[in-house]
Amino acid sequence: PYVKVPAGAEPDYCGYPAFTDEELTKWMMLAYKNNWQVFAHCGGDAALDQLIRTARAATAAYPGDDRRTTIIHGHFIRADQVPAIKELGLFPAEYPLHTFNWGDWHRESVVGPERAENISPTGWLLENNLKFSIHSDAPVIFPDAMALLATAVNRTTRTGHVLGPQHRLTPLVALKAMTLWPAYQHFEEMTKGSLEVGKLADLVILDKNPLTVDPETIKDIKIVETIKEGVTVYPAVASTGNRLTDKQRQAISWHFEGACDVAHVGDIAGKEWTLAELNGKPVASGNRPTLRFEDGRVAAFGGINRLSGTYTLEGNTLTLGALVSTRVVGAPELVEQEANLAKVLAAVDSFKVAGSELVLSSKGRAVAILRSGK
């Protein structure tokens, strides 16, 4: 049960299941019969108990040895559950970023200091020779690979407490949990996860080696270049001197209107820009989308969903990498508004900054006006 139960809950409150065993067994049977991979959100240990019960029943009815049924988060995997995870071929997708972001909260009010030590218990998984992956759960936490790596290695909370030192990973193992093992999780180990002949050339170049630096400084490592299938999609021009191809530049570059220097182009960075007009029409005041450029990352938030990607400044040109949408269910009008914003951002070819206004244009026509309060 919770150490401090929510207001109005009984003293033995420990959350509640999304499905009854009967309901979940029905879905697991359907999946295993058709050999579909299952991804099961298991926040608490009781949820994992339920998954183990139903996975065992489904395995007995439809035997198979390589389904890679995935435990999403597995915050509170117990030591006694690990043998069943191994027996049933379940794959843990762990969430060590929790140790920093909410570790103190778990210690003080959710499960208490003793159980909190075993949040995302990767040490137990390694002891049992189990593969696992680690993730950021974006958009709950912004996708930051170095922060993810650092928390898996250090497991320090916001107050500096080391949460479960026995579950700290070496940098090499943590990198495997971000590359090789997630590829295996998704049945993509033949094309992704490592740099080998015949696999996709997906890689990053870092400014420091995470295997040799002080573990406490891993979070400060910068991504110099990102290469997707052999093509550079995020160059850090100032560091590497690399340049985009003409094809890439034509597809994803915004040029500043008029003469300026890098500092002038950089006026857009570090501010939150709120959408005021889109395609010549005012945007309603409620849930206006925002756009932010900072530290090489761009994020557009439209009230419920988020578009995120990368950018770099080169002379009078702002170059965007691919924008990735993290879609969740929302009001139809918000979803439509965000879809329109995404189309506009992809079509923009020039921009200008006029005081507190950022004007984005396409083929000489202003398609979006954003304003900053800073």
C-alpha positions in Angstrom: 0.0 0.0 0.0 0.9 3.7 -0.3 2.8 5.2 2.6 0.6 8.2 2.4 -2.7 7.3 0.8 -4.6 9.8 -1.4 -7.3 11.9 0.3 -10.4 9.9 1.0 -8.7 6.5 0.3 -8.7 3.6 2.8 -5.4 3.0 4.8 -4.6 -0.1 2.7 -5.1 1.7 -0.6 -2.6 0.4 -3.2 -4.1 1.6 -6.5 -6.5 -0.3 -8.8 -6.2 -2.5 -11.9 -7.3 -1.2 -15.4 -8.7 -4.7 -16.1 -10.1 -7.6 -14.1 -8.2 -10.8 -14.4 -11.0 -12.2 -16.6 -10.8 -9.2 -19.0 -7.0 -9.2 -19.2 -6.9 -13.0 -19.7 -9.3 -12.6 -22.7 -7.0 -10.1 -24.3 -3.8 -12.0 -23.5 -5.3 -15.2 -25.0 -6.2 -13.3 -28.2 -2.7 -11.9 -28.5 -0.9 -15.1 -27.8 -3.2 -17.1 -30.1 -2.2 -14.7 -32.9 1.4 -14.4 -31.8 1.0 -10.6 -31.3 3.5 -8.8 -29.1 2.0 -7.3 -26.0 3.1 -4.1 -24.3 1.7 -4.0 -20.7 1.8 -0.8 -18.6 2.8 -2.1 -15.1 3.4 0.7 -12.7 3.0 -1.2 -9.5 4.0 -4.7 -8.4 0.3 -5.8 -8.2 -0.1 -5.0 -11.9 3.0 -7.1 -12.7 1.5 -9.9 -10.6 -1.6 -9.8 -12.8 0.5 -9.8 -16.0 2.5 -12.8 -14.8 -0.8 -14.7 -14.0 -2.4 -14.0 -17.3 0.8 -14.5 -19.3 1.3 -17.9 -17.7 -2.3 -18.9 -18.5 -1.9 -17.7 -22.1 1.4 -19.4 -22.5 -0.1 -22.7 -21.3 -2.9 -22.4 -23.9 -0.7 -21.2 -26.7 2.9 -22.2 -26.1 5.7 -20.1 -27.6 9.2 -19.0 -26.6 9.9 -15.7 -28.3 7.0 -13.3 -27.9 8.9 -10.6 -26.0 5.9 -9.5 -24.1 7.0 -6.1 -22.7 6.7 -4.7 -19.1 6.3 -1.0 -19.6 8.0 0.9 -16.6 8.1 -1.9 -14.1 8.7 0.7 -11.4 8.3 -1.7 -8.5 9.4 -5.1 -9.7 9.9 -7.3 -6.7 12.9 -9.6 -6.4 10.5 -12.6 -6.1 8.9 -11.7 -9.5 12.2 -11.8 -11.4 12.3 -15.6 -11.9 8.8 -15.5 -13.4 9.8 -12.7 -15.7 12.6 -14.9 -16.9 10.5 -18.1 -17.1 7.8 -16.4 -19.2 10.2 -14.5 -21.5 8.9 -11.1 -20.4 10.9 -8.1 -21.4 11.3 -5.2 -18.9 11.3 -1.7 -20.3 12.6 0.2 -17.3 12.4 3.9 -16.3 15.5 5.0 -14.3 14.8 8.6 -15.0 12.2 8.2 -12.2 15.0 8.0 -9.7 16.0 11.7 -10.3 12.6 13.2 -11.2 10.4 11.6 -8.5 12.7 9.5 -6.3 12.4 11.8 -3.3 8.6 11.8 -3.6 8.5 8.0 -3.7 10.7 7.8 -0.6 8.6 10.3 1.3 5.0 9.6 0.4 4.4 6.8 -2.1 6.2 3.6 -1.1 8.6 4.8 1.6 12.4 4.8 1.7 12.9 1.0 1.7 10.9 0.1 -1.3 11.9 3.3 -3.2 15.5 2.0 -3.2 14.3 -0.6 -5.7 12.6 1.6 -8.3 13.5 0.2 -11.7 15.6 -2.6 -10.2 18.0 -3.1 -13.1 20.6 -4.8 -10.7 18.2 -7.7 -10.1 17.6 -8.1 -13.8 21.3 -8.2 -14.6 21.9 -10.8 -11.8 19.4 -13.0 -13.7 21.1 -12.4 -17.1 18.0 -10.6 -18.4 18.0 -8.0 -21.2 16.1 -4.8 -20.6 15.6 -1.4 -22.1 15.5 2.1 -20.5 13.4 5.0 -21.7 12.3 8.6 -21.0 8.5 8.1 -21.3 8.3 11.3 -23.5 6.4 13.6 -23.3 6.2 12.9 -19.6 9.9 13.7 -19.5 11.6 15.5 -22.4 13.6 12.9 -24.5 17.2 13.6 -23.4 19.5 10.7 -24.1 22.3 12.0 -21.9 20.0 12.6 -18.9 18.6 9.0 -19.3 22.1 7.6 -19.5 23.3 9.6 -16.5 20.3 8.6 -14.2 20.8 4.9 -15.1 24.4 5.2 -14.1 24.2 7.5 -11.0 20.6 7.0 -9.6 20.7 10.2 -7.7 17.5 12.0 -6.7 16.9 15.8 -6.9 18.2 16.1 -3.3 21.4 14.1 -4.1 20.3 10.8 -2.4 21.6 7.7 -4.2 18.5 5.6 -4.7 19.4 1.9 -4.8 23.2 1.9 -5.4 22.9 -1.9 -6.1 20.9 -1.0 -9.3 23.4 1.4 -10.8 24.5 0.5 -14.3 28.0 0.8 -15.8 27.9 3.3 -18.7 28.5 0.4 -21.1 25.5 -1.6 -19.9 23.4 1.6 -19.8 24.3 2.2 -23.5 23.3 -1.4 -24.3 20.0 -0.8 -22.6 19.5 2.2 -25.0 20.6 0.6 -28.2 21.2 -3.2 -28.5 18.5 -4.3 -26.1 15.7 -2.0 -27.2 16.3 -3.2 -30.8 15.9 -6.7 -29.5 12.7 -5.7 -27.6 11.1 -4.5 -30.9 12.4 -7.5 -33.0 14.7 -5.1 -34.8 18.1 -6.5 -33.7 18.9 -7.5 -37.3 18.8 -3.9 -38.5 19.4 -1.7 -35.5 21.1 -1.4 -32.1 24.8 -1.7 -33.1 27.2 -0.6 -35.8 27.6 -3.6 -38.1 27.7 -4.2 -41.8 24.2 -4.7 -43.0 22.5 -2.7 -40.3 21.2 0.9 -40.6 23.8 3.6 -40.1 21.9 5.3 -37.2 24.3 6.9 -34.8 25.4 10.0 -32.9 28.7 11.7 -32.4 29.3 13.0 -28.9 31.7 15.6 -27.6 33.0 13.3 -24.9 33.2 9.6 -24.2 30.6 8.5 -21.7 32.6 5.4 -20.9 35.6 7.4 -19.6 34.3 10.7 -18.2 33.4 11.1 -14.5 29.9 9.5 -14.3 28.6 12.7 -12.6 29.3 14.7 -15.8 27.6 12.3 -18.3 24.5 14.5 -18.2 26.6 17.4 -19.6 27.8 15.5 -22.7 26.6 17.2 -25.9 25.5 15.6 -29.1 27.7 16.9 -31.9 26.0 15.2 -34.9 23.1 12.8 -35.5 23.2 10.5 -38.5 20.1 8.6 -39.7 20.6 5.8 -42.2 23.9 7.4 -43.3 22.5 11.0 -43.6 23.3 13.8 -41.2 20.1 15.1 -39.8 21.5 17.2 -37.0 24.9 18.9 -37.5 26.4 21.1 -34.8 28.0 23.4 -37.3 30.0 25.4 -34.8 31.7 22.3 -33.4 32.3 20.3 -36.5 32.4 22.6 -39.5 30.1 20.2 -41.3 27.5 21.5 -43.7 24.1 20.2 -44.9 23.7 19.0 -48.5 21.8 21.3 -50.9 18.9 18.8 -50.8 18.7 18.8 -47.0 19.0 22.6 -46.9 16.2 23.1 -49.4 13.9 20.7 -47.5 14.3 22.0 -43.9 15.9 25.4 -43.8 14.4 28.8 -42.8 16.3 31.8 -44.0 16.3 35.1 -42.2 14.7 37.9 -44.2 17.3 40.6 -44.7 20.9 41.1 -43.6 21.8 39.9 -40.1 24.4 38.1 -38.1 24.2 34.9 -36.0 23.4 36.9 -32.9 20.4 38.4 -34.7 19.2 35.0 -35.9 19.7 33.8 -32.3 17.1 36.3 -31.0 14.5 33.5 -31.4 16.3 31.2 -29.0 15.6 30.9 -25.2 12.1 32.4 -25.5 8.6 31.0 -25.6 6.7 32.1 -28.7 2.9 31.9 -28.6 1.0 31.5 -31.8 -1.2 34.5 -32.5 -2.1 34.0 -36.1 -2.1 31.0 -38.4 -2.7 31.2 -42.1 -3.9 34.8 -41.7 -6.5 33.9 -39.0 -6.3 34.9 -35.3 -5.8 31.9 -32.9 -8.3 31.7 -30.0 -6.8 32.7 -26.7 -7.4 29.3 -25.0 -4.7 26.6 -25.5 -2.6 28.6 -28.0 0.3 26.5 -29.4 3.8 27.6 -28.3 7.1 27.2 -29.9 10.5 27.2 -28.2 14.1 26.9 -29.4 16.8 26.2 -26.9 20.1 24.3 -26.7 19.7 22.8 -30.1 16.2 21.5 -29.5 12.9 22.8 -30.8 9.5 22.0 -29.1 6.0 23.0 -30.3 3.3 22.4 -27.8 -0.3 22.8 -28.8 -2.2 22.4 -25.6 -2.2 18.6 -25.5 0.3 17.1 -28.0 4.0 18.0 -28.6 6.1 18.2 -31.6 9.8 18.0 -30.9 13.0 18.0 -32.9 16.4 19.6 -33.3 17.7 22.8 -34.9 21.0 24.5 -35.6 21.9 28.1 -36.5 24.3 28.7 -39.4 24.9 32.3 -40.5 21.5 33.6 -41.4 19.9 30.2 -41.6 18.0 28.2 -39.1 18.0 24.5 -40.0 15.4 22.2 -38.5 15.7 18.4 -38.1 12.7 16.2 -38.5 9.8 17.0 -36.1 8.4 14.1 -34.2 4.8 14.1 -32.9 4.0 12.6 -29.5 0.3 12.1 -30.1 -2.3 11.5 -27.3 -6.0 11.8 -27.4 -7.3 15.3 -27.3 -10.2 17.6 -28.3 -10.7 17.4 -32.1 -10.2 21.2 -32.5 -6.8 21.0 -30.7 -5.7 18.1 -32.7 -6.7 19.9 -35.9 -4.9 23.1 -34.8 -1.7 21.2 -34.0 -1.9 19.3 -37.4 -2.2 22.7 -39.2 0.8 24.1 -37.2 2.9 21.1 -38.1 2.1 21.6 -41.8 3.0 25.3 -41.6 6.3 24.6 -39.8 7.2 22.2 -42.6 6.3 24.7 -45.3 8.2 27.7 -43.8 11.2 28.9 -45.8 11.9 32.3 -44.2 11.4 34.2 -41.0 12.0 37.6 -39.4 12.1 38.9 -35.8 10.4 42.3 -35.2 10.6 43.1 -31.5 8.3 40.6 -29.7 7.0 39.1 -33.0 8.3 36.1 -34.9 6.9 36.1 -38.4 7.2 32.8 -40.4 6.7 33.0 -44.1 6.3 30.6 -47.0 6.9 31.7 -50.6 6.8 35.3 -49.6 3.5 35.1 -47.6 3.3 35.3 -43.8 1.8 32.0 -42.6 2.2 32.3 -38.9 2.8 35.1 -36.4 4.1 34.2 -32.9 4.6 36.6 -30.0 7.0 36.4 -27.1 6.4 37.9 -23.6 10.1 38.1 -22.9 
